[in-house]
Amino acid sequence: MSDYKEAKEAFVAGNAGGSIASINLVSLTALSGYTLYAALSSRLRPSPILDYATAVLPLLLGVTLFASHPVLLNATLLIPAVLLTALRPPARPRRAKSAGQWLEESDSDEEPARPVERAGQSPVKTSPSPVPFAAAAGPALTSRASLSADEFAPARAHLKRRHSPTPSTHTHTVLDLPALAAPRARLPFLTVYRAHMMLMTVHCILAIDFAVFPRVFGKCEDFGTSLMDVGVGSFVFSLGLASAQGFRQGNSWLGALVKEARSAAPVLALGLIRVVMVKGTEYPEHVTEYGVHWNFFFTLGLLPFLGTLLKPVRRRYLRWSTLGLLVTAVHQLSLRHSLQAFVLSPARPGGLAGLNKEGLASLPGYLALFLLGLAAGEHVLRLTAPPKLKSAAAEDGRAAEDHHAKRRTELALELLGYAVASWVGLGICRALGIDVSRRLANMSYVLWTLAYNTSFLLAYLLLETYLFPQPEARPAPPLLEAINKNGLAVFLLANLGTGLVNVAVHTMYAGTAAAMGVLGAYSVGVCAAAWALRRTRLKI
């Protein structure tokens, strides 16, 4: 077994990565599959089989059999989707005639504008309530919340008429403000984005052990770009994205620190369990990823706590985006002076710190990504904010629709700005000789991960807006909603399955047919477990 362990460690070591263009093409498979789902979902009955065939299987094929032919796979998915959509394009929603118009919104996003009373009309009474946007963590991120994007959802509408207690020929309309937040009660593009990220990770953590998985997709040794490298950063960005609401709540700073410490405990415990299991067996490990004892669970568990330490700075001085860029800039300066040479050297002096130098040295970079995710999450939060009521004529729903469309346009422009600025920043860093390094989590890596995620978030938002214009449509495949609902449990199950397969099978020697058989069964099994748990939310 020790000979196989050494051979397996050499099998995944020394990777220089591939091009960013090839990574984007493979990742584009998720968007192509989603487009095909949109074309078929209005013609076929809802089914987990349809969801798997369009939202899951293309991802598995994209990192295995079609890894060298991503254009062919994308064309195979897009051509029928385009033809079906051309035969019957998405119907645009009809808008009822308005009995009045809304005035312009106030300049302040914090204070809603007051309703305007018109002559002959009864006043509009508003009863605002907070919009729930729970801090969801990502798979294996934290046990305090699930991956569901439902927490981003505003409450549904409640319109009531009642007779005035005073003599009058008029009736008063009472509008519940969260009712007007959006035509839909969810953010499906966020559900699909996060579920696809999870599925890509679930497939890659096992596929990397088989020869059918291209080596260039595995984690790079020192410098370079790869699919699994950007996947690691995407988890951190998603954690920040989903934690935005929790960080906006007005809890006391010390209370928030205690809460985050309690939330981090289960994830840190998983990290300790992994250390014991790996060291207690001859399970292959790649020490230069995070260190001798450190693993990604420790990083994920610490990030929300470290972010909470910076909340007073955010409240008084700097935005999350500025803080994130400042952290990665300071980190890059420290890497340039001496830290980079220390991390990349084969020696490990200094006790535990030296033994785990990769995990500790990359922590500031991942913290920067987490803070940038918080910044993006604050922009998404605005999409769930209720409209500022100006007229009783809003009862027909047109104002809510206009408000939601405006917010979606603003979010799209904001994501576009983030993406363009990040891609430009990445180009500048590489021109200055700062190559991308996941091992160091340097500035180039942070900007690349930010550019990648904001670009794909924008793409999912645009696809949902065009392909699912009707409010009654179901843009998020139910299977992906089920995966998000119990993300932590699904991710842990995938890790358990990966470990069992590696213990039972010499994966690196498996042929293509055997590898695809094992990977297919594993993929179906994970999705089946998520589907079976879709009506239950597990708290681990």
C-alpha positions in Angstrom: 0.0 0.0 0.0 2.8 2.4 0.7 4.1 2.0 -2.8 0.7 2.9 -4.2 0.5 5.8 -1.8 3.7 7.2 -3.1 2.7 6.6 -6.7 -0.6 8.3 -6.1 0.9 11.4 -4.5 3.3 11.6 -7.5 0.3 11.2 -9.8 -1.3 14.5 -8.6 2.0 16.4 -8.0 3.9 18.8 -10.2 0.8 20.2 -12.1 1.5 23.4 -14.0 -2.2 23.9 -14.9 -3.8 25.0 -18.2 -5.1 28.2 -19.8 -7.8 30.4 -18.4 -9.6 30.1 -21.7 -9.8 26.4 -21.5 -11.1 26.6 -17.9 -13.8 29.0 -19.0 -14.9 26.8 -21.9 -15.2 23.8 -19.6 -17.2 25.9 -17.1 -19.4 27.2 -19.9 -20.9 23.7 -20.0 -22.9 24.5 -16.9 -24.5 27.5 -18.7 -25.1 25.5 -21.9 -26.9 22.8 -19.8 -29.0 25.4 -18.1 -30.0 26.8 -21.5 -31.1 23.3 -22.6 -33.0 22.8 -19.3 -34.9 26.1 -20.0 -35.8 24.9 -23.5 -37.0 21.5 -22.3 -38.7 22.4 -19.0 -41.6 24.1 -20.7 -42.2 21.1 -22.9 -41.6 18.2 -20.5 -43.0 17.3 -17.1 -40.7 18.2 -14.2 -38.5 15.3 -13.3 -35.2 14.7 -11.5 -34.1 12.7 -14.5 -34.5 15.8 -16.7 -32.7 17.9 -14.1 -29.8 15.4 -13.9 -29.5 15.1 -17.7 -29.3 18.8 -18.2 -27.7 20.2 -15.0 -25.5 17.4 -13.7 -24.4 15.0 -16.4 -22.9 17.7 -18.7 -20.6 18.8 -15.9 -19.3 15.3 -15.4 -18.8 14.8 -19.1 -17.1 18.2 -19.3 -14.3 17.2 -16.9 -13.8 13.7 -18.3 -14.8 12.4 -21.7 -15.2 15.8 -23.3 -12.5 17.6 -21.4 -10.4 17.9 -24.6 -13.5 18.9 -26.7 -15.4 21.5 -24.7 -16.6 23.3 -27.8 -18.2 20.2 -29.1 -20.0 19.5 -25.8 -21.2 23.0 -25.6 -22.5 22.9 -29.2 -24.2 19.6 -28.5 -26.1 21.2 -25.7 -26.8 24.6 -27.2 -27.9 23.7 -30.8 -31.0 21.8 -29.7 -31.7 24.5 -27.0 -31.5 27.3 -29.6 -33.7 25.4 -32.1 -36.3 24.7 -29.5 -36.3 28.3 -28.3 -36.5 29.6 -31.9 -39.6 27.4 -32.5 -41.3 28.7 -29.4 -39.5 31.7 -27.8 -40.1 32.6 -24.2 -43.3 34.4 -23.8 -43.0 37.9 -22.3 -45.2 38.6 -19.3 -48.3 40.7 -19.8 -48.6 43.9 -17.7 -51.8 45.2 -16.5 -52.8 48.7 -17.0 -51.9 50.9 -14.2 -54.4 53.1 -12.4 -51.6 55.5 -11.5 -47.8 55.9 -11.5 -45.1 55.8 -9.0 -43.0 58.9 -8.2 -39.3 58.7 -8.5 -37.5 56.8 -5.7 -35.8 58.8 -3.0 -32.0 59.1 -3.2 -31.5 57.2 0.0 -31.4 53.4 -0.1 -31.8 53.3 3.7 -35.0 55.3 4.1 -38.0 54.5 2.0 -39.8 57.4 0.4 -43.2 58.2 1.9 -46.4 57.4 0.1 -48.0 60.2 -1.7 -51.7 60.9 -1.2 -53.7 62.1 -4.1 -56.9 64.1 -4.0 -59.9 61.9 -3.5 -57.8 58.9 -2.5 -57.4 57.3 0.9 -53.9 57.2 2.3 -51.8 54.1 1.7 -50.7 52.4 4.9 -47.5 50.5 4.8 -46.3 47.9 7.1 -42.7 47.1 6.3 -40.9 44.1 7.6 -37.3 43.0 7.2 -36.4 41.0 4.2 -35.0 37.6 5.1 -31.6 37.0 3.7 -30.1 34.4 6.0 -26.4 33.8 6.1 -26.0 30.6 4.1 -22.6 29.1 4.1 -21.5 26.8 1.2 -21.0 23.2 1.2 -18.7 22.3 4.1 -18.5 26.0 4.9 -20.5 26.2 8.1 -23.2 24.3 9.8 -25.3 27.3 10.7 -27.2 27.4 7.4 -27.9 25.5 4.2 -26.9 26.3 0.6 -30.5 27.3 -0.4 -30.9 30.6 -2.0 -34.4 30.8 -0.5 -33.1 32.8 2.3 -32.5 35.6 -0.2 -36.2 35.6 -0.9 -38.6 38.4 0.0 -41.9 37.6 1.6 -44.9 37.1 -0.7 -47.6 39.7 -1.3 -50.5 40.3 1.0 -53.1 42.8 -0.3 -56.2 43.4 1.8 -59.1 45.7 1.6 -61.0 46.7 4.7 -63.7 49.3 5.4 -62.7 52.4 7.2 -63.9 52.6 10.9 -65.0 56.2 10.2 -68.0 57.0 8.0 -66.7 57.1 4.4 -67.7 55.9 1.0 -64.1 54.8 0.3 -62.1 51.8 1.4 -58.5 51.9 2.5 -55.9 49.6 0.9 -53.3 48.1 3.2 -50.2 46.9 1.4 -47.5 44.8 3.0 -44.3 46.1 1.5 -42.4 42.8 1.2 -45.2 41.8 -1.1 -43.9 44.1 -3.7 -40.3 43.0 -3.5 -40.3 40.9 -6.7 -42.5 38.9 -9.0 -40.7 35.8 -7.8 -40.1 34.8 -4.2 -36.6 33.5 -4.9 -33.4 34.2 -6.7 -33.1 31.2 -9.0 -29.9 32.4 -10.7 -28.2 32.3 -7.4 -29.5 28.8 -6.7 -28.3 27.5 -10.0 -24.9 29.2 -9.8 -24.1 27.8 -6.3 -25.5 24.3 -7.1 -23.4 24.1 -10.3 -20.3 25.2 -8.3 -21.0 22.4 -5.8 -21.6 19.8 -8.4 -18.4 20.7 -10.3 -16.5 20.3 -7.0 -18.2 17.1 -6.1 -17.3 15.6 -9.4 -13.7 16.9 -9.4 -12.7 15.7 -6.0 -13.2 12.1 -7.1 -12.4 12.4 -10.8 -9.0 13.8 -10.0 -8.0 10.3 -8.8 -8.7 8.7 -12.2 -6.6 9.0 -15.4 -9.8 10.0 -17.4 -9.6 13.4 -15.6 -7.0 15.6 -17.3 -4.0 16.5 -15.1 -4.2 20.2 -16.1 -7.6 20.4 -14.3 -6.0 19.4 -10.9 -4.5 21.9 -8.4 -1.3 23.5 -9.5 1.9 22.9 -7.5 3.2 26.5 -7.2 1.9 28.8 -10.0 -0.6 28.3 -12.7 -4.4 28.2 -13.3 -6.6 25.2 -13.2 -10.3 24.3 -12.8 -9.8 22.9 -9.3 -7.8 26.0 -8.3 -10.6 28.4 -9.2 -13.1 26.0 -7.6 -11.4 26.4 -4.2 -11.6 30.2 -4.4 -15.2 30.0 -5.6 -16.2 28.2 -2.4 -14.8 31.1 -0.4 -16.3 33.8 -2.6 -19.7 32.0 -2.3 -19.4 31.8 1.5 -19.0 35.6 1.6 -21.8 36.1 -0.9 -24.2 34.1 1.2 -23.1 35.6 4.5 -23.9 39.2 3.6 -27.2 39.4 5.4 -25.7 38.1 8.6 -23.0 40.7 8.5 -25.5 43.5 8.1 -27.5 42.6 11.2 -27.1 45.0 14.0 -25.8 42.6 16.6 -23.1 43.7 19.1 -19.6 43.1 17.9 -18.7 40.8 20.8 -22.0 38.9 20.4 -21.3 38.4 16.7 -17.8 37.1 17.5 -19.2 34.6 19.9 -21.8 33.5 17.4 -19.2 33.0 14.7 -17.0 31.1 17.0 -19.8 28.7 17.8 -20.7 28.4 14.1 -17.1 27.6 13.2 -16.7 24.8 15.7 -18.4 22.1 13.7 -16.3 22.9 10.6 -13.1 23.0 12.6 -14.1 19.7 14.1 -14.4 18.2 10.6 -10.9 19.5 9.9 -9.6 17.7 12.9 -11.4 14.5 12.0 -9.9 14.6 8.5 -6.4 15.1 10.0 -6.8 12.0 12.2 -8.3 9.9 9.4 -5.6 10.8 6.9 -2.7 10.4 9.3 -4.2 7.2 10.8 -4.3 5.5 7.4 -2.1 5.4 4.3 -4.5 7.7 2.5 -2.7 9.7 -0.2 -2.2 13.3 0.6 -0.5 16.3 -1.1 1.3 18.1 1.6 2.1 21.2 -0.4 -1.6 22.1 -0.8 -2.1 23.4 2.7 0.6 21.8 4.9 1.2 18.8 7.0 -1.9 19.2 9.2 -3.8 22.1 7.7 -6.7 21.4 5.4 -9.4 23.5 3.7 -11.9 22.9 6.5 -9.7 25.0 8.9 -9.6 27.9 6.3 -13.4 27.8 5.8 -14.1 27.7 9.5 -11.9 30.7 10.3 -13.0 33.1 7.6 -16.4 34.2 9.0 -14.8 34.8 12.4 -12.0 36.9 10.8 -14.5 38.8 8.8 -16.4 39.6 11.9 -13.3 41.0 13.5 -13.3 43.6 10.7 -17.0 44.6 11.0 -16.2 47.8 13.0 -13.9 48.9 10.2 -16.7 48.3 7.7 -19.3 50.2 9.7 -17.2 53.3 10.2 -14.6 53.6 7.5 -14.3 51.2 4.5 -16.6 49.1 2.3 -16.1 45.4 2.1 -14.8 45.7 -1.5 -12.2 48.2 -0.4 -11.2 46.1 2.6 -10.9 43.0 0.4 -8.6 44.8 -2.1 -6.6 46.3 0.8 -6.0 42.9 2.4 -4.9 41.3 -0.9 -2.6 44.2 -1.6 -0.9 44.1 1.8 -0.7 40.3 1.5 1.0 40.6 -2.0 3.5 43.0 -0.5 4.4 40.6 2.2 4.7 37.8 -0.3 7.0 39.9 -2.5 9.4 40.7 0.3 10.0 37.3 2.0 6.9 35.3 2.6 6.7 33.8 -0.9 10.3 32.4 -0.7 9.5 30.9 2.7 6.3 29.2 1.6 7.8 27.8 -1.7 11.0 26.5 -0.1 11.1 22.7 0.8 12.2 23.4 4.4 9.6 23.5 7.1 11.2 25.2 10.2 9.3 26.8 13.1 7.2 24.0 14.5 3.5 23.9 13.7 3.6 27.2 11.8 6.4 25.9 9.5 4.7 22.5 9.0 1.5 24.3 7.9 3.0 27.3 6.2 0.9 27.0 3.1 -2.4 27.1 5.0 -1.4 30.0 7.2 0.2 32.0 4.4 -2.8 31.7 2.1 -5.3 32.7 4.7 -5.1 36.4 4.0 -5.8 35.8 0.3 -8.8 33.7 1.1 -10.0 36.4 3.6 -9.8 39.0 0.8 -12.0 36.7 -1.4 -14.4 36.3 1.5 -14.7 40.1 1.9 -15.2 40.6 -1.8 -17.9 38.0 -1.6 -19.6 40.0 1.1 -19.4 43.1 -1.1 -21.1 41.2 -4.0 -23.7 39.9 -1.5 -24.6 43.4 -0.5 -25.4 44.2 -4.2 -27.6 41.1 -4.4 -29.3 42.1 -1.2 -30.6 45.2 -3.0 -32.5 42.9 -5.4 -34.6 41.6 -2.6 -35.3 45.0 -1.1 -39.0 46.1 -1.2 -40.0 49.0 -3.5 -40.6 52.4 -2.0 -44.3 52.8 -2.1 -45.5 56.1 -3.7 -49.0 55.4 -4.8 -52.0 53.3 -4.0 -52.0 52.4 -7.7 -49.2 49.9 -6.9 -52.0 47.4 -6.0 -52.0 46.2 -9.6 -48.5 44.9 -9.2 -47.0 46.9 -12.1 -44.9 49.0 -9.8 -43.4 45.9 -8.1 -42.5 44.5 -11.5 -40.9 47.8 -12.6 -39.0 48.0 -9.3 -37.7 44.4 -9.7 -36.7 45.0 -13.3 -34.8 48.1 -12.3 -33.0 46.3 -9.5 -32.0 43.4 -11.8 -30.6 45.9 -14.3 -28.6 47.6 -11.6 -27.3 44.3 -10.3 -26.3 43.2 -13.9 -24.4 46.5 -14.4 -22.7 46.1 -11.0 -21.6 42.5 -11.7 -20.4 43.7 -15.1 -18.3 46.4 -13.5 -16.8 43.9 -11.0 -16.0 41.4 -13.8 -14.4 43.9 -16.2 -12.4 45.6 -13.4 -11.2 42.2 -12.1 -10.2 40.9 -15.6 -8.3 44.1 -16.2 -6.6 43.9 -12.8 -5.6 40.3 -13.5 -4.1 41.3 -16.8 -2.1 44.1 -15.1 -0.8 41.8 -12.4 0.3 39.2 -14.9 2.0 41.9 -16.9 3.9 42.9 -13.8 5.1 39.3 -13.3 2.6 38.3 -10.5 1.6 34.9 -11.7 -1.5 33.2 -10.3 -0.9 30.9 -7.3 -3.6 29.1 -5.4 -0.9 27.9 -3.0 -0.1 31.5 -2.0 -3.6 32.9 -2.7 -1.8 35.9 -4.1 -3.4 39.0 -5.6 -3.6 37.5 -9.1 -5.4 34.5 -7.7 -7.9 36.7 -5.8 -8.6 38.9 -8.9 -8.9 35.8 -11.2 -11.4 34.1 -8.8 -13.4 37.4 -8.5 -13.5 37.8 -12.2 -14.5 34.2 -12.9 -17.4 34.2 -10.3 -18.8 37.7 -11.1 -18.8 36.8 -14.8 -20.7 33.6 -14.3 -23.1 35.2 -11.8 -23.9 37.8 -14.5 -24.4 35.1 -17.1 -26.8 33.2 -14.9 -28.7 36.4 -14.1 -29.1 37.2 -17.8 -30.1 33.7 -18.8 -32.7 33.6 -16.1 -34.1 37.0 -17.1 -34.4 36.0 -20.8 -35.3 32.3 -20.6 -37.7 32.5 -17.7 -39.6 35.8 -18.1 -42.9 34.5 -16.7 -43.3 34.8 -12.9 -44.9 31.4 -12.7 -41.9 29.7 -14.4 -39.5 27.6 -12.4 -36.0 28.7 -13.4 -34.1 26.6 -10.8 -34.3 22.8 -11.5 -35.8 21.1 -8.4 -32.8 18.8 -8.2 -30.5 21.8 -7.8 -32.8 23.3 -5.2 -32.5 20.0 -3.3 -28.7 20.1 -3.5 -28.7 23.6 -2.1 -31.1 22.8 0.7 -28.7 20.4 2.4 -25.4 21.5 0.9 -23.3 20.6 3.9 -24.7 17.1 4.1 -24.3 16.5 0.4 -20.7 17.7 0.4 -19.8 15.5 3.4 -21.5 12.5 1.7 -19.4 13.3 -1.4 -16.2 13.4 0.6 -17.2 10.1 2.3 -17.8 8.5 -1.1 -14.5 9.8 -2.4 -12.7 8.2 0.5 -14.5 4.9 0.2 -13.7 4.7 -3.5 -10.0 5.4 -3.0 -9.8 2.8 -0.3 -11.5 0.1 -2.3 -10.1 0.9 -5.8 -6.7 1.7 -7.2 -8.2 4.6 -9.1 -5.2 5.7 -11.0 -4.9 2.4 -12.8 -8.6 2.2 -13.8 -9.5 2.3 -17.5 -11.8 4.8 -19.0 -14.9 2.6 -18.9 -14.4 1.5 -15.3 -13.6 5.1 -14.3 -16.8 6.5 -15.9 -18.8 3.7 -14.4 -17.6 4.5 -10.9 -17.9 8.3 -11.4 -21.4 7.9 -12.9 -22.6 5.8 -10.0 -21.1 8.2 -7.5 -22.7 11.2 -9.2 -26.1 9.6 -9.3 -25.8 8.4 -5.7 -25.0 11.9 -4.4 -27.8 13.5 -6.4 -30.2 10.7 -5.3 -29.3 11.4 -1.6 -29.9 15.1 -2.1 -33.3 14.4 -3.8 -34.3 12.0 -1.0 -33.6 14.8 1.6 -35.3 17.6 -0.4 -38.1 17.9 2.2 -35.8 17.9 5.2 -33.2 20.4 6.2 -30.4 18.8 8.1 -28.5 20.7 10.7 -25.0 19.3 11.2 
